[in-house]
Amino acid sequence: MGSTWSFAGNGEVTNNLFHFKVSRIFGHQSYKIAEVWSAAVPYIAEPKSKTGGINWASMDVDGNKYKSKSSDIRLMMWAQILERYGYDFMTYIYKRGRDARFTSVNDQSKVDFFL
């Protein structure tokens, strides 16, 4: 879905959504959710500068103390969405992306499509 809604920074992240969904189908919560939560909470809790924050796509830059956990931090957003809105959301967004009659021209248009 890189042509419609999978914006930069999601490559190593969204492939885990299938693990989340299959675990749920078999009546389990993915062990990955606990892993990403423990990795993401320190990042979320840290005060952010209004001008100097690290954005979603460039989290894994050298010098970022969260670089080694950047995929888990990104995955936390997805875990929260799926846990809150249900796992049918994943099917919905994939189907909408597959059926789109366009390709997104840049990351902002992908974010806009996703939202």
C-alpha positions as CSV (number, residue, x, y, z in Angstrom):
1,M,0.0,0.0,0.0
2,G,3.0,2.2,-0.4
3,S,1.4,3.9,-3.4
4,T,-1.6,5.2,-1.4
5,W,-1.4,5.3,2.4
6,S,1.8,3.8,3.8
7,F,3.8,6.9,4.5
8,A,7.5,7.0,5.3
9,G,8.6,5.2,8.4
10,N,6.0,2.5,8.1
11,G,8.0,-0.1,6.1
12,E,9.2,-2.2,9.0
13,V,6.1,-1.4,11.0
14,T,3.0,-2.2,9.1
15,N,4.1,-5.8,8.3
16,N,3.5,-6.5,12.0
17,L,-0.2,-5.6,11.7
18,F,-0.8,-9.1,10.2
19,H,0.7,-10.7,13.3
20,F,-1.6,-8.6,15.5
21,K,-4.7,-9.5,13.5
22,V,-3.9,-13.3,13.3
23,S,-3.2,-13.4,17.0
24,R,-6.6,-11.7,17.6
25,I,-8.4,-14.2,15.3
26,F,-7.0,-17.0,17.5
27,G,-8.2,-15.3,20.7
28,H,-4.9,-13.9,21.8
29,Q,-3.3,-10.5,22.2
30,S,0.0,-10.3,20.4
31,Y,3.0,-10.4,22.6
32,K,4.4,-7.6,20.4
33,I,1.8,-5.2,21.9
34,A,3.5,-5.5,25.3
35,E,6.9,-5.1,23.7
36,V,6.0,-2.0,21.8
37,W,4.3,-0.5,24.8
38,S,7.3,-0.8,27.0
39,A,9.5,0.7,24.3
40,A,7.1,3.5,23.4
41,V,6.1,4.8,26.9
42,P,9.5,6.5,27.7
43,Y,9.4,8.2,24.3
44,I,5.8,9.3,24.7
45,A,6.4,10.5,28.3
46,E,9.4,12.6,27.4
47,P,8.6,16.3,27.0
48,K,8.8,17.3,23.3
49,S,10.1,20.6,22.0
50,K,7.5,22.4,19.9
51,T,10.1,23.2,17.2
52,G,12.9,20.6,17.6
53,G,11.0,17.3,17.8
54,I,11.8,14.3,15.7
55,N,9.1,13.5,13.2
56,W,7.7,10.1,12.4
57,A,9.8,9.4,9.3
58,S,13.1,10.6,10.6
59,M,13.0,8.9,14.1
60,D,15.9,6.6,13.2
61,V,18.4,9.4,12.6
62,D,21.9,9.1,14.2
63,G,21.9,10.9,17.5
64,N,18.3,10.1,18.4
65,K,18.4,8.2,21.7
66,Y,15.3,6.3,20.6
67,K,16.8,5.2,17.3
68,S,17.0,1.5,18.3
69,K,13.3,1.5,19.4
70,S,12.0,3.7,16.5
71,S,10.0,0.8,14.9
72,D,8.4,-0.2,18.2
73,I,7.5,3.4,18.9
74,R,5.9,3.7,15.5
75,L,4.1,0.4,15.9
76,M,2.6,1.6,19.2
77,M,0.4,4.0,17.2
78,W,-0.9,1.1,15.1
79,A,-1.5,-1.1,18.2
80,Q,-3.5,1.7,19.8
81,I,-5.6,2.2,16.7
82,L,-6.4,-1.5,16.3
83,E,-7.1,-2.0,20.0
84,R,-9.4,1.0,20.1
85,Y,-11.2,0.7,16.8
86,G,-11.0,-3.0,16.1
87,Y,-9.0,-5.1,13.7
88,D,-11.5,-4.6,10.9
89,F,-9.9,-1.2,10.5
90,M,-6.9,-3.0,9.0
91,T,-9.1,-4.7,6.4
92,Y,-10.8,-1.4,5.7
93,I,-7.6,0.7,5.1
94,Y,-6.0,-2.0,2.9
95,K,-9.2,-2.4,0.8
96,R,-9.6,1.4,0.4
97,G,-5.9,1.6,-0.7
98,R,-6.2,-1.3,-3.1
99,D,-9.4,0.2,-4.6
100,A,-8.1,3.8,-4.9
101,R,-8.1,5.1,-8.4
102,F,-4.9,7.1,-7.8
103,T,-1.5,6.9,-6.4
104,S,-0.3,9.4,-3.8
105,V,2.3,11.9,-5.0
106,N,4.0,12.4,-1.7
107,D,4.0,11.5,2.0
108,Q,1.5,14.2,2.9
109,S,-1.0,12.9,0.5
110,K,-0.6,9.4,1.9
111,V,-1.1,10.8,5.5
112,D,-4.2,12.7,4.2
113,F,-5.6,9.5,2.6
114,F,-5.0,7.5,5.8
115,L,-6.7,10.1,7.9
